[in-house]
Amino acid sequence: MADDEKQANSSGGNPPNMILIILFIFVAAFGGTFLAFQLAPKTITVNQVIEEAREPGEHDHLPIQPLGDFVVNLADVSGSRFLKISITAKLYSEDFEGYGELEGEEKHAYHLRIEEDLHGSMPAIKDAVITTLSRKSSEEVIGYESKLALKVELKDHLNEVMHGEFKIYDIYFTDFIVQ
């Protein structure tokens, strides 16, 4: 009699387990399909236009604005070395492509717009320059490669603190004295 029960259980299977397996497969298939549609890239209709903002290039005519003169103590062991530096920035905004064609009053108005935009960020700009430079030792700022690396670092820090319309494309050192 025990053999008959074992045979019935092994040959007939357990119907509730089979229903759970089928239900699990259905939920997994439905969930996978739903997820695939949610993550699939959206298509663009014929009437939609994609506008890509063009970044300025080396040959673009961009406005130049002095950021200031700075005298900073360097992080040398002796503590007696300092850096005197003047920084000028080449700036751009979304409408940088039209700058090259501006003349006279239009160009003057554009430069006034730059000054107004930078005015609100100037304390943060000065702070970023001073804190970046004061962490450097004289060995870290002397030499061609060091200056190039310093330009990149300053540009990145300044673009982080500038919250206006204009961003920095390049930085020029117009005065650089380590004493």
TARA-V719280 format. One line per field, one symbol per residue. ss: DSSP state (2 for helix, 1 for strand, 0 for the rest). phi: phi as a letter, one per 40 degrees, with the letter a starting at -180 (. if undefined). burial: # if it has 16 or more other ideal C-beta (glycine too) atoms within 10 Angstrom, else .. A space follows every 10 residues. Layout:
ss=???
phi=???
burial=???
This chain:
ss=0222222222 2200222222 2222222222 2222222220 0000000000 0000000000 0001111111 1110000000 0111111111 1100022222 2002222222 2222222220 0222222222 2222000222 2002222222 2222222222 2000001111 111111110
phi=.ccccccccc ccgbdccccc cccccccccc cccccccccc cccbccccbc bbccccbccc cbcbbcbhbb bbccccccgb cabbabbbbc baacbccccc ccafcccccc ccccccccdc cdcccccccc cccccccccc bchccccccc ccccdccccc ccbcccbcca bbccaabbb
burial=.......... .......... .......... .......... .......... .....#.... .##.#.#..# .#.#...... ###.#.#### ###..#..#. .......... ..##..##.. #...#..##. .##..#.#.. #........# #.###.##.. .#...##### #........
